[in-house]
Amino acid sequence: MKKVLIGLAVLLVVAAAGAAGVWWFLEARLSEFVATPFGSADTKVVEIPTGTNAKGIGALLEREHVIASGDLFFSYVKHDKIDPRKLKAGEYEFAGALTPPQVIDKIVRGEVKQYHFTVAEGLRVDEIVPIVAASELKLSAEKLTTLLKTPAFLRKHGIPADGAEGFLFPDTYSFPRGATEEQVLAKMIGRTLDEFKRAPRKPGVEFDVLQGITLASIVEKETGAREPEARPHFSCVFHNRLRLKMKLQTDPTVLYAKYLLTGQFSKNITRADLQAEHPYNTYTSKGLPPGPIASPGSAAIQAALNPIDCNDLFFVSRNDGTSIFCPDLGCHEKNVDRYQRGVMSLSPSGGTDEKVAGPPAPPGNSHRGTRKRRP
């Protein structure tokens, strides 16, 4: 009996030693796995579906060669008591040699792969939609267009108009895979409304959102990238004209009215275009047009709400990318003679090269170059 007990004791010691050896081996292996960076310089993209458990995530990462072992990844999650619920679903991008803690940290933080697109200042909705649809987000141009024409969608996201023109803020945007058309448009609209709220406002300027964005869009198209520092000066001219109940007589609105009438955008202005009766044509209609004519950027919004102090009512292009301003018709006529007389090509508005077809306009009053018409 004594020999049996001794034998059992020896077996227990051997088993314990074996277990300790196995434990030490596994611990050492796990420690090495955790401490050793793994992976090539190539970019690996891993899609973790919603509901995937830690073992499944490990298998996905191993399959894409982000980690050396899915089983050890799972053991590491259990060993360090990492809550599997903190491992967020999504599309992740990994590059270079990473340790498992670095991989897990990225997944816990939800640093999913982002897709980008850029919308420049001064674009119309019909120009913006194709840019968004062409991005790697793979959104539907048809769905985007439908949403932007749906009154319930416009009201839901705070657009105080029947259309979204002017309210898709120009910027570079980043979204993860799976972003919907509504989510993307909501962010762009929200940026416009936020920029309007944050913009400094000059005392006495009482524009509501629609009026402010409308004037900002005109300032944007009149200046664009050529004269960014002059935006508040252009805004002052328009504010003065509105105060005196003069027509704004700004070419970008004529082009936009023509676009609405024909369904096609043209860079040329004819005499018939100038005389066309349309709410957006500020040569035939007083005051601001019914809505924006493009999407203004932050600087144009700020200029519309915070113009400089000036007495100017006119401006004309020097044909060098800058404009000169005047408070009265006599001063303006001199500038027209100096810079524009005999030049049939109008000064650019928002990056276009408009031209007037037909004989010169009769003498009169205008804030622009070769055309002089009564306000």
C-alpha positions in Angstrom: 0.0 0.0 0.0 2.8 2.3 0.9 4.5 1.7 -2.5 1.2 2.5 -4.2 0.9 5.8 -2.4 4.5 6.7 -3.2 3.8 5.8 -6.8 0.7 8.0 -6.9 2.6 10.8 -5.3 5.4 10.5 -7.9 2.8 10.5 -10.7 1.2 13.6 -9.2 4.5 15.4 -9.0 5.4 14.4 -12.6 1.9 15.5 -13.8 2.2 18.8 -11.9 5.6 19.4 -13.4 4.3 18.5 -16.8 1.4 20.9 -16.4 3.7 23.6 -15.2 5.9 23.0 -18.1 3.0 23.2 -20.5 1.7 26.4 -18.8 5.2 27.9 -19.0 5.5 27.0 -22.6 2.1 28.5 -23.5 2.8 31.6 -21.5 6.2 32.0 -23.2 4.6 31.5 -26.6 1.8 33.9 -25.8 4.3 36.5 -24.5 6.4 36.1 -27.6 3.3 36.5 -29.8 2.2 39.6 -28.0 5.6 41.2 -28.1 6.6 40.4 -31.7 5.5 42.7 -34.5 4.1 40.8 -37.5 3.2 41.8 -41.0 4.6 43.2 -44.2 4.6 46.7 -45.5 1.7 45.9 -47.8 -1.7 47.4 -46.9 -4.2 44.8 -45.7 -7.9 45.6 -45.5 -10.0 43.5 -43.1 -13.8 43.6 -42.9 -15.1 42.6 -39.5 -18.8 41.9 -39.8 -21.2 43.0 -37.1 -21.6 40.2 -34.5 -18.2 38.6 -35.1 -16.7 37.1 -31.9 -13.1 37.3 -30.8 -12.2 33.9 -32.2 -13.7 34.9 -35.6 -11.9 38.2 -35.6 -8.6 36.4 -34.9 -9.3 34.0 -37.9 -10.0 37.0 -40.2 -6.8 38.8 -39.1 -4.7 35.6 -39.6 -6.2 35.0 -43.0 -5.2 38.5 -44.1 -1.7 38.1 -42.6 -2.2 40.9 -40.0 -1.3 38.6 -37.1 0.6 35.3 -37.0 -2.0 33.2 -35.2 -5.8 33.5 -34.8 -5.7 31.0 -31.9 -3.1 33.0 -30.0 -5.0 36.2 -30.7 -8.1 34.6 -29.1 -5.9 33.4 -26.1 -4.5 36.9 -25.7 -8.0 38.4 -25.6 -9.0 35.9 -22.9 -5.7 36.1 -21.0 -5.8 39.9 -20.7 -9.6 39.9 -20.0 -10.3 42.2 -23.0 -14.1 42.6 -23.3 -15.0 41.1 -26.7 -17.9 43.6 -26.9 -15.3 46.4 -27.2 -14.0 44.9 -30.5 -15.9 47.1 -33.0 -17.1 45.9 -36.4 -16.1 47.7 -39.5 -13.5 47.9 -42.3 -9.9 48.2 -41.0 -6.7 49.0 -42.8 -3.4 47.7 -41.5 0.1 48.4 -42.9 3.6 47.4 -41.7 4.6 45.1 -38.9 2.2 45.5 -35.9 2.0 43.8 -32.5 -1.3 42.2 -31.4 -1.9 45.0 -28.8 -1.5 47.6 -31.6 -4.0 45.7 -33.8 -6.5 45.3 -30.9 -6.1 48.9 -29.9 -7.1 50.0 -33.4 -10.2 47.8 -33.4 -11.2 48.8 -29.9 -11.0 52.5 -30.8 -13.0 51.8 -34.0 -10.4 53.4 -36.3 -12.1 52.1 -39.4 -10.8 52.8 -42.9 -12.0 56.2 -44.2 -12.9 57.1 -47.8 -12.5 60.7 -48.9 -13.9 63.1 -51.5 -13.5 66.9 -52.0 -16.0 69.4 -53.0 -14.7 72.8 -54.2 -16.3 76.1 -53.4 -18.8 77.6 -55.8 -20.2 74.3 -57.2 -23.9 73.7 -57.9 -25.8 70.7 -56.7 -25.7 69.1 -60.1 -21.9 69.4 -60.1 -21.5 68.1 -56.5 -23.6 64.9 -56.8 -21.4 63.3 -59.4 -18.3 64.0 -57.2 -19.9 62.3 -54.2 -21.2 59.4 -56.3 -17.8 58.9 -57.9 -16.1 58.4 -54.6 -15.0 55.0 -53.2 -18.1 55.1 -51.0 -20.0 53.8 -54.0 -23.1 55.8 -53.4 -25.9 56.1 -55.8 -26.2 59.4 -57.8 -29.9 58.6 -58.3 -30.5 58.2 -54.5 -28.5 61.4 -53.7 -30.5 63.4 -56.3 -33.8 62.0 -55.0 -33.1 62.9 -51.4 -32.1 66.4 -52.4 -35.5 66.8 -54.1 -37.5 65.3 -51.2 -39.2 68.0 -49.1 -39.3 65.8 -46.0 -35.5 65.2 -46.2 -34.9 68.9 -46.7 -37.0 69.8 -43.7 -35.6 67.1 -41.5 -32.1 68.5 -42.0 -32.9 72.1 -41.6 -32.9 73.5 -45.1 -35.3 76.4 -45.3 -36.0 76.1 -49.0 -37.6 73.8 -51.6 -34.1 72.7 -52.8 -30.7 72.0 -51.5 -28.8 74.4 -53.7 -26.1 76.2 -51.7 -26.4 73.9 -48.7 -23.9 71.2 -49.5 -20.8 72.7 -47.8 -17.6 72.6 -49.9 -14.9 70.7 -48.0 -12.9 67.4 -47.9 -15.1 64.7 -46.3 -14.1 61.4 -44.8 -16.6 58.5 -44.2 -16.2 54.8 -43.4 -17.5 52.1 -45.8 -21.2 51.7 -45.3 -22.0 55.3 -45.0 -25.4 56.0 -46.6 -26.5 58.7 -49.0 -28.5 60.3 -46.2 -25.7 60.3 -43.8 -23.3 61.9 -46.2 -25.7 64.6 -47.3 -26.8 65.3 -43.7 -23.1 66.0 -42.8 -22.6 68.3 -45.7 -25.8 70.2 -44.9 -25.0 70.4 -41.3 -21.6 71.9 -42.0 -23.3 74.7 -44.0 -25.7 75.5 -41.1 -22.9 75.3 -38.6 -20.8 77.7 -40.6 -23.7 80.1 -40.8 -24.3 80.0 -37.1 -20.6 80.5 -36.2 -19.9 83.3 -38.7 -19.4 86.8 -37.1 -22.3 89.1 -37.9 -22.1 92.8 -38.4 -24.6 94.8 -36.4 -27.6 95.6 -38.6 -27.2 92.5 -40.8 -30.4 90.6 -40.2 -30.3 88.0 -42.9 -32.0 84.6 -42.1 -30.2 81.4 -43.2 -31.7 81.4 -46.7 -30.9 85.1 -47.3 -27.4 84.8 -45.9 -26.4 81.7 -47.9 -28.0 83.2 -51.0 -25.8 86.3 -50.8 -22.8 84.2 -49.8 -23.2 82.1 -52.9 -23.2 85.3 -55.1 -20.1 86.6 -53.3 -18.5 83.2 -53.9 -19.2 83.2 -57.6 -18.1 86.8 -58.1 -14.8 86.2 -56.4 -13.9 82.5 -56.3 -10.2 81.8 -55.9 -9.0 85.0 -57.6 -9.9 87.6 -55.0 -10.5 85.9 -51.6 -9.4 88.9 -49.6 -11.9 91.1 -51.5 -15.0 89.1 -50.5 -16.1 91.5 -47.7 -15.7 94.4 -50.2 -17.9 92.7 -52.8 -20.4 91.9 -50.0 -20.4 95.6 -49.0 -21.4 96.6 -52.6 -24.3 94.2 -52.6 -25.4 95.3 -49.1 -25.4 98.9 -50.3 -27.4 98.1 -53.4 -29.9 96.1 -51.4 -30.2 99.0 -48.9 -30.8 101.5 -51.8 -33.2 99.1 -53.5 -31.0 98.9 -56.6 -30.9 95.8 -58.7 -27.8 93.7 -57.8 -27.0 93.2 -61.5 -24.6 90.3 -61.0 -23.7 88.1 -63.9 -23.6 84.7 -62.0 -27.3 85.0 -61.3 -28.0 85.5 -65.0 -26.1 82.4 -65.7 -28.0 80.5 -63.0 -31.4 81.8 -64.3 -30.4 80.6 -67.8 -29.4 77.2 -66.4 -32.8 76.9 -64.7 -34.6 77.9 -67.9 -32.7 75.6 -70.2 -31.5 72.8 -68.0 -28.0 73.3 -69.4 -25.2 75.4 -67.9 -23.5 77.9 -70.3 -20.7 80.3 -69.7 -22.0 82.8 -72.2 -24.4 85.6 -71.5 -26.5 87.0 -74.4 -28.5 90.2 -74.5 -31.6 88.0 -74.3 -30.3 86.4 -71.2 -29.9 89.8 -69.5 -33.4 90.8 -70.4 -35.1 87.5 -69.5 -37.7 87.8 -66.8 -36.7 85.3 -64.1 -36.6 85.5 -60.3 -32.9 84.6 -60.3 -32.0 87.2 -62.9 -30.9 90.2 -60.8 -30.9 92.4 -64.0 -34.6 92.1 -64.2 -35.6 91.3 -60.6 -34.8 93.5 -57.5 -33.4 92.2 -54.3 -31.9 88.8 -53.6 -32.8 85.9 -55.8 -35.1 83.3 -54.2 -32.2 81.1 -53.1 -28.5 80.3 -53.5 -26.9 79.8 -56.9 -24.0 77.6 -55.7 -22.4 76.3 -52.5 -20.4 79.0 -50.7 -17.4 78.4 -48.6 -16.7 79.6 -45.1 -15.0 82.9 -46.2 -17.9 83.8 -48.5 -20.5 83.1 -45.7 -18.5 85.3 -43.3 -18.3 88.0 -45.9 -22.0 88.0 -46.6 -22.8 88.4 -42.9 -19.9 90.7 -42.0 -19.2 93.1 -44.9 -16.6 95.9 -44.6 -17.8 99.5 -44.3 -17.8 101.2 -47.7 -19.8 103.5 -49.9 -19.2 101.6 -53.1 -21.9 100.7 -55.5 -19.9 99.5 -58.4 -16.9 97.3 -59.3 -15.2 96.4 -62.5 -12.5 93.9 -63.4 -9.0 95.2 -64.1 -8.6 92.1 -66.3 -5.7 90.9 -64.1 -7.8 88.9 -61.7 -8.6 91.8 -59.4 -11.4 94.3 -59.3 -11.6 98.1 -58.6 -14.5 99.6 -56.7 -16.3 102.9 -57.0 -19.0 104.8 -55.0 -20.6 106.6 -57.9 -21.3 106.3 -61.6 -18.7 108.9 -62.7 -15.9 107.1 -61.0 -17.2 103.8 -62.4 -17.4 105.2 -66.0 -13.7 106.2 -65.8 -12.7 102.7 -64.6 -14.8 101.2 -67.4 -13.0 103.4 -69.9 -9.6 102.5 -68.5 -10.1 98.8 -68.1 -13.0 97.6 -70.1 -13.9 99.9 -73.0 -14.0 97.9 -76.2 -13.4 94.7 -74.4 -16.3 92.3 -75.3 -15.2 89.6 -72.9 -16.6 90.3 -69.5 -14.6 89.9 -66.3 -14.8 86.4 -64.8 -17.5 85.5 -62.3 -16.8 82.4 -60.2 -14.1 81.2 -62.6 -16.1 81.4 -65.8 -15.4 83.4 -69.0 -18.8 84.9 -69.9 -19.2 86.8 -73.1 -22.0 89.1 -74.3 -23.2 88.3 -77.8 -24.5 91.1 -80.0 -23.9 94.9 -80.1 -22.6 96.8 -77.1 -25.2 97.7 -74.4 -26.6 101.2 -74.3 -25.1 103.7 -71.8 -26.4 103.3 -68.4 -25.5 102.1 -65.0 -23.9 98.8 -64.0 -21.5 97.5 -61.4 -19.7 95.5 -64.0 -17.3 96.0 -66.9 -18.5 96.3 -70.4 -22.2 96.4 -69.7 -23.7 99.6 -68.4 -27.4 99.2 -67.6 -29.8 101.0 -65.4 -30.3 99.4 -61.9 
